[in-house]
Amino acid sequence: MDGTFPDEKPLQKGREYLSVTRVAGPLIAVSGVEGVAYGEVVEVTVPSGERRAGRVLESREDLAIVQVFGGTEAIDTTRTSVRFTGETMKLGVTEGLLGRILGGTGEPIDGGPLLIPDTMRAISGNPINPSAREFPRDFIETGISAIDGMNTLVRGQKLPIFSGSGLPHARLAAQIARQARVSGEEESFSVVFAAMGITYEEGDFFIRNFRETGALEQAVVFVNHADDPVIERLITPQMALTVAEYLAFDLGYHVLVILTDMTSYCEALREVAAAREEVPGRRGYPGYMYTDLASIYERAGRIKGRKGSITQLPILTMPNDDITHPVPDLTGYITEGQIVFSRDLHRKGTYPPIDLLPSLSRLMQGGIGEGRTREDHAAVRDQMYAAYARGRRLRGLVAVVGEESLGDIDRLYLTFADRLERGFLRQPEDERRPIEESLDMAWQLLGTLPESELTRMEPAMIEEHYPRQTEG
């Protein structure tokens, strides 16, 4: 099964042209065309006889701009033929994709047998009617305390991870992919993992990790390498989400889609825009990047009357750790929160280096509480956040006036912040913590503060969970 063409047979229908007038980067311009539509699949035959797929990026009165998957090498303006098929780009989908490793354009690269698709689906997807959307709720357990306890991931949510160059986002992505599960419904949970613009070393790491841990059995993996044609990077997330939509809304799976690295995707978008000689926007990115990102992120969600759900965990690297960079900035407008990595925590040896203060899950309240996680979860999260924020502020004060000038209570908060980073946040890469264990760890940490300081909790909750010392 090859996701590049609408079916596996050579494309015959449509009109063929020998009028390539320009080659620019991954794009070609074809003149004298008629009846060509945006998004139409194109078959490009180079002088050697090799066939490559393409897609119409722009259609004018008698000119079509075509993006060529596989690159424009060996394409000339005299002997290259272009056939417009009248079809949109489709991917063959089947439950048999679980356990398979595919290239960025949907072709198997794991050496496994060819797959017979159950149906063909347009990779652009079908927009979810807002009135048919169901509010994201219910808890997805990642096994990571900093996420489950403090920034809970909810089914149907899109929660990005903002990282930086050299930070361990690849390790965290692999850990979440193998550990994530839906409470009580493990048999209907799957992961669709799409890596874009990664090195072969990173690709080998992901594939080896999936295979050795057994996570591959319930996962579909798409891998687009850094030396693959840049244009292919633009359809990798669409391919992944097309598979996710089939698993979720046709077969009833709860699907977690991990997309890494969305910054690589946006760089490809900028390169194509430059080849089209478009007027650049902020930092050279095209002005429509917000709309393009939204077309990807908004494919997450739940549909009323359907069992399945799609939850997205996009990962992006912030150039120079700048959270105001256009990619994280626009992503933050579209998604429901963010998990932010800290380079300072990474330098201290903390893994995962998640900075709790700027991190936020806006839909957390819909996925926690009695019947989902535990009745004390919301209060624990609020109290932990408040105490940690105070401890962090006191660190700045200590740098000016010294620790000896602090009162006894302030010193407890300072110690609380240190212990939170060394214990609650720090977690071995191979350790999976159930939510109950994470909440119990939080209570042990809160037990270092006097009961009178737990101002965000009900007395009955403190009475039940506060760890008190006993004689002997």
C-alpha positions in Angstrom: 0.0 0.0 0.0 1.4 3.4 -1.0 -0.2 6.4 0.3 1.1 8.6 -2.5 -1.4 7.6 -5.2 -5.2 7.2 -5.0 -4.8 3.5 -5.8 -2.0 1.1 -6.5 -2.5 0.9 -10.3 -0.9 3.3 -12.7 -2.9 6.5 -13.1 -4.5 6.6 -16.5 -7.4 9.1 -16.4 -7.0 12.9 -16.7 -5.1 15.1 -19.2 -1.4 14.9 -19.9 0.7 17.9 -20.5 4.3 18.5 -21.8 4.3 22.1 -20.8 6.5 22.4 -17.7 7.7 26.0 -17.8 9.6 26.4 -14.6 11.2 24.3 -11.9 11.8 26.0 -8.5 12.9 24.0 -5.5 10.2 21.3 -4.9 7.7 23.0 -7.3 7.0 23.0 -11.0 4.8 25.3 -13.1 2.7 23.8 -15.8 1.1 26.1 -18.4 -1.9 25.7 -20.7 -3.9 23.6 -18.3 -7.7 23.4 -18.1 -10.1 22.3 -15.3 -7.3 21.8 -12.7 -8.4 21.9 -9.0 -6.5 22.8 -5.8 -5.3 19.6 -4.1 -5.6 17.4 -7.2 -3.2 14.5 -7.5 -0.6 14.7 -10.3 1.5 12.0 -11.9 4.9 13.4 -13.0 7.0 11.3 -15.4 10.6 12.3 -15.8 12.7 11.6 -19.0 14.1 8.4 -17.5 10.6 7.0 -17.1 10.4 7.3 -13.4 7.0 8.3 -12.0 6.6 10.7 -9.1 3.5 11.9 -7.4 2.6 15.5 -6.9 -0.2 17.7 -5.7 -1.6 20.9 -7.1 -0.7 23.7 -4.8 -2.1 26.6 -6.8 -4.4 26.8 -9.9 -4.9 29.8 -12.0 -6.7 30.3 -15.3 -4.2 28.4 -17.4 -1.3 27.7 -15.0 -0.9 25.1 -12.2 1.8 25.1 -9.5 2.5 21.5 -8.5 4.5 20.3 -5.5 6.4 17.2 -6.4 6.9 14.4 -3.8 10.3 12.8 -4.3 12.0 16.0 -5.4 12.4 17.8 -8.7 15.8 16.3 -9.6 16.0 15.2 -13.3 12.8 17.1 -14.1 13.3 19.3 -17.2 11.1 21.7 -19.1 11.1 19.8 -22.4 10.6 16.1 -21.9 8.7 15.9 -18.5 5.1 14.9 -18.8 2.5 15.8 -16.2 -0.9 14.0 -15.8 -3.7 15.6 -13.8 -5.8 12.7 -12.4 -8.9 14.5 -11.2 -8.4 12.8 -7.8 -7.5 14.2 -4.4 -4.7 12.6 -2.5 -5.8 9.5 -0.6 -4.4 6.9 1.8 -5.5 3.3 2.1 -6.4 2.6 5.7 -7.0 -0.6 7.6 -6.6 -1.9 11.2 -3.7 -3.9 9.9 -1.6 -0.7 10.0 -1.2 -1.2 13.8 2.3 -2.5 14.4 3.7 -1.1 11.1 6.4 1.5 10.3 5.7 3.8 7.3 7.6 6.4 5.4 6.4 10.0 5.4 4.2 9.5 2.4 2.6 6.3 3.7 4.7 3.6 2.1 5.8 0.7 4.4 9.5 0.8 5.3 9.6 -2.0 7.8 10.0 -4.9 5.3 6.7 -6.3 6.3 4.0 -7.6 3.8 1.9 -5.3 1.7 -1.4 -4.3 3.2 -4.8 -4.5 1.6 -6.7 -1.4 2.6 -10.2 -1.6 3.9 -11.0 1.8 2.3 -9.4 4.9 0.8 -9.5 8.2 2.7 -8.6 11.7 1.5 -5.6 12.8 3.6 -7.1 16.3 4.0 -9.7 14.8 6.3 -13.3 15.8 7.0 -13.8 18.8 9.3 -15.8 18.0 12.4 -19.0 19.9 12.6 -18.8 22.1 15.7 -22.3 21.1 16.8 -21.2 17.4 16.6 -18.1 17.9 18.8 -18.2 16.6 22.3 -16.4 18.4 25.0 -13.0 16.8 25.7 -13.1 14.9 29.0 -11.7 11.7 30.7 -8.1 11.1 31.6 -5.3 9.7 29.5 -2.6 8.4 31.9 1.0 9.0 30.6 2.7 7.6 33.7 4.6 10.8 34.1 3.9 12.7 37.4 4.6 16.2 36.0 1.9 15.7 33.3 -0.6 13.4 35.0 -0.6 15.2 38.3 -0.1 18.8 37.3 -1.0 19.2 33.6 -3.4 16.3 32.9 -3.9 15.2 29.3 -7.6 14.8 28.5 -9.2 12.7 25.7 -9.9 14.9 22.7 -7.4 17.6 23.8 -4.5 19.1 21.9 -1.7 19.7 24.3 1.7 20.7 22.8 5.1 20.3 24.3 7.4 23.4 23.9 11.0 22.2 23.9 14.4 23.5 22.8 17.4 22.3 20.8 19.3 19.6 22.7 16.5 19.0 25.3 15.2 15.4 25.7 11.8 15.8 23.9 12.5 12.7 21.8 13.0 10.6 24.9 9.8 12.0 26.4 7.9 11.4 23.2 9.0 7.7 23.1 8.2 7.3 26.9 4.7 8.7 26.5 4.1 6.5 23.4 4.9 3.3 25.2 3.3 4.2 28.6 0.1 6.1 27.7 -3.1 4.3 28.3 -6.8 4.9 29.0 -8.0 3.6 32.3 -10.2 0.5 32.0 -10.1 0.5 28.2 -6.5 -0.5 27.4 -7.7 -2.8 24.5 -9.1 0.2 22.6 -6.2 2.5 22.9 -3.6 3.1 20.2 -0.8 5.6 19.3 -0.1 7.2 16.0 3.4 8.5 16.0 4.7 10.9 13.2 8.3 12.1 13.2 9.2 14.8 10.7 12.6 15.9 9.6 14.5 13.7 12.0 18.0 12.3 11.6 18.6 8.6 11.0 19.9 8.3 14.5 16.7 9.6 16.0 14.7 7.4 13.7 16.6 4.3 14.8 16.1 5.4 18.4 12.3 5.6 18.0 11.9 2.4 16.0 14.2 0.4 18.4 12.4 1.8 21.4 9.0 0.9 20.0 10.1 -2.6 19.1 12.0 -3.5 22.3 9.2 -2.3 24.6 6.4 -3.9 22.6 4.7 -0.5 22.1 4.7 -1.1 18.4 1.9 -3.6 18.6 -0.6 -0.9 19.3 1.0 1.9 17.3 1.4 3.2 13.7 4.7 4.9 13.1 5.4 7.4 10.3 9.0 8.5 9.8 10.2 11.4 7.6 13.9 11.8 7.6 15.8 15.1 7.3 17.2 14.1 3.9 13.8 13.2 2.4 12.4 15.7 0.0 11.2 18.7 2.1 7.8 18.6 0.3 7.0 15.2 1.8 7.2 16.7 5.3 4.0 18.6 4.6 1.9 15.5 4.1 3.3 13.4 6.9 1.0 14.8 9.7 -2.0 14.6 7.3 -1.2 10.9 6.6 -0.9 10.2 10.4 -4.2 12.0 11.2 -6.0 10.2 8.4 -5.0 6.8 10.0 -6.0 8.2 13.4 -9.4 9.3 12.2 -10.1 5.8 10.8 -9.0 4.1 14.0 -11.0 6.5 16.2 -14.2 7.2 14.4 -14.6 4.0 12.3 -13.1 1.4 14.7 -13.7 3.1 18.1 -10.1 3.4 19.3 -9.0 6.1 21.6 -6.0 7.4 19.7 -3.1 9.5 20.9 -1.3 11.3 18.0 2.2 12.4 18.7 3.7 14.8 16.1 7.4 15.7 16.3 8.8 18.1 15.3 6.2 20.7 14.2 9.0 23.3 13.9 10.5 21.1 11.1 7.0 21.1 9.5 6.8 24.9 9.6 10.4 25.2 8.2 9.2 23.1 5.2 6.2 25.4 4.9 8.5 28.4 4.8 10.7 26.8 2.2 7.8 26.1 -0.1 6.5 29.6 0.3 9.9 31.0 -0.6 9.9 28.9 -3.8 6.5 30.3 -4.7 8.0 33.8 -4.1 5.2 34.7 -1.7 5.4 37.8 0.5 6.8 36.6 3.8 5.3 37.2 7.2 6.9 37.1 10.6 10.5 35.8 10.3 9.9 34.7 6.8 7.1 32.3 7.5 4.0 32.5 5.3 1.1 34.6 6.5 -1.2 31.6 6.3 0.8 29.5 8.7 -1.8 30.0 11.4 -4.5 28.6 9.2 -2.3 25.7 8.1 -1.4 24.7 11.7 -5.1 25.0 12.6 -6.0 22.5 9.9 -3.8 20.0 11.6 -4.5 20.7 15.3 -8.3 20.9 14.8 -8.5 17.3 13.6 -8.3 16.3 17.3 -11.5 15.8 19.2 -14.5 13.7 20.0 -17.7 13.3 18.1 -21.1 12.8 19.7 -22.4 9.3 19.3 -18.9 7.9 18.5 -16.9 5.9 20.9 -13.4 6.8 19.8 -11.4 10.0 20.2 -8.3 11.7 18.9 -5.9 13.4 21.3 -2.9 15.3 20.0 0.5 15.8 21.6 2.4 18.0 19.2 6.1 18.6 20.0 8.0 21.6 18.7 11.4 23.0 19.4 11.6 26.8 20.1 14.6 28.4 18.2 16.8 30.0 20.9 14.3 28.9 23.5 12.1 31.8 22.4 8.5 31.1 23.3 7.4 34.2 21.3 8.7 32.6 18.1 6.0 32.3 15.5 5.7 28.5 15.7 5.1 28.2 19.5 3.2 31.6 19.5 0.6 30.5 16.9 0.4 27.0 18.3 -0.5 28.4 21.7 -3.4 30.3 20.2 -4.9 27.1 18.6 -4.3 24.5 21.3 -5.5 24.1 24.8 -2.5 24.7 26.9 1.2 23.8 26.7 3.9 21.8 28.5 7.1 23.8 28.6 10.6 22.4 29.0 13.2 24.2 31.1 16.9 24.3 30.2 17.8 25.2 33.8 16.2 22.0 35.0 17.9 20.0 32.3 21.3 21.4 33.4 20.5 20.2 36.9 20.0 16.6 35.6 16.2 16.7 36.0 14.3 14.4 33.6 11.8 15.2 32.3 12.7 18.9 32.6 9.1 20.2 32.7 8.8 23.7 34.0 5.5 23.7 36.0 4.9 27.5 36.2 4.4 28.3 32.5 2.9 24.9 31.8 -0.9 24.6 31.6 -3.6 22.2 30.6 -6.8 24.3 30.1 -9.0 21.2 29.9 -7.6 19.5 32.9 -10.7 20.0 35.1 -12.8 17.9 32.7 -10.5 14.9 33.0 -9.9 14.7 36.8 -11.8 14.2 40.0 -13.8 11.5 41.5 -14.6 8.7 39.1 -11.8 9.7 36.7 -8.6 10.2 38.8 -9.2 10.9 42.5 -11.4 13.4 44.4 -8.4 15.3 45.8 -6.6 15.8 42.5 -7.7 19.4 41.7 -6.9 20.6 45.2 -3.5 18.9 45.2 -2.6 20.4 41.9 -3.6 23.9 43.1 -1.7 23.6 46.4 1.4 22.2 44.8 1.5 25.0 42.2 1.0 27.7 44.8 3.7 26.4 47.1 6.2 25.8 44.2 5.6 29.3 42.8 6.3 30.8 46.3 9.5 28.7 46.6 10.7 29.9 43.2 10.0 33.6 44.1 12.0 33.1 47.3 15.0 31.8 45.3 15.2 35.2 43.7 15.1 36.9 47.0 17.8 34.6 48.5 20.1 35.6 45.7 19.8 39.2 46.9 19.6 39.1 50.7 20.8 35.6 51.6 18.9 32.6 53.0 19.7 33.5 56.7 17.4 36.5 56.4 14.4 34.3 55.7 11.8 33.3 58.3 11.2 29.6 59.2 8.1 29.3 57.0 9.9 30.8 54.0 12.7 28.3 54.4 10.2 25.5 54.3 8.9 26.8 51.0 12.4 27.1 49.7 13.1 23.4 50.6 9.7 22.4 49.2 10.7 23.8 45.7 14.0 21.9 45.8 12.4 18.6 46.9 9.7 19.0 44.2 12.3 19.2 41.5 14.5 16.5 42.9 11.7 14.0 43.7 8.3 14.7 42.2 9.5 16.0 38.8 12.5 13.8 38.5 11.5 10.4 37.1 13.6 7.6 35.5 12.9 7.1 31.9 11.8 3.6 32.4 9.5 4.3 35.4 5.8 4.4 34.9 3.9 6.0 37.8 0.1 5.4 38.1 -1.9 8.5 39.0 -2.5 7.3 42.5 1.3 7.0 43.1 1.8 10.5 41.7 -0.9 12.0 44.0 0.5 10.1 47.0 4.0 11.5 46.3 2.4 15.0 46.1 0.9 14.5 49.6 4.2 13.4 51.0 5.7 16.6 49.6 2.9 18.8 51.0 3.5 17.0 54.3 6.7 19.0 54.7 4.6 22.2 55.1 2.4 22.9 58.2 -1.3 22.1 57.9 -2.0 25.8 58.3 -0.3 26.5 55.0 -2.6 24.3 53.0 -5.1 27.1 52.3 -6.4 25.7 49.0 -7.8 22.5 50.6 -10.9 21.6 52.5 -10.2 20.5 56.2 -11.8 17.1 55.6 -9.4 16.5 52.7 -6.4 17.4 54.8 -7.7 15.2 57.6 -7.9 12.2 55.2 -4.7 12.6 53.2 -2.2 14.7 55.2 0.8 12.5 56.2 1.2 12.8 60.0 4.0 11.4 62.0 3.2 8.7 64.5 5.1 7.8 67.7 7.5 4.9 67.2 
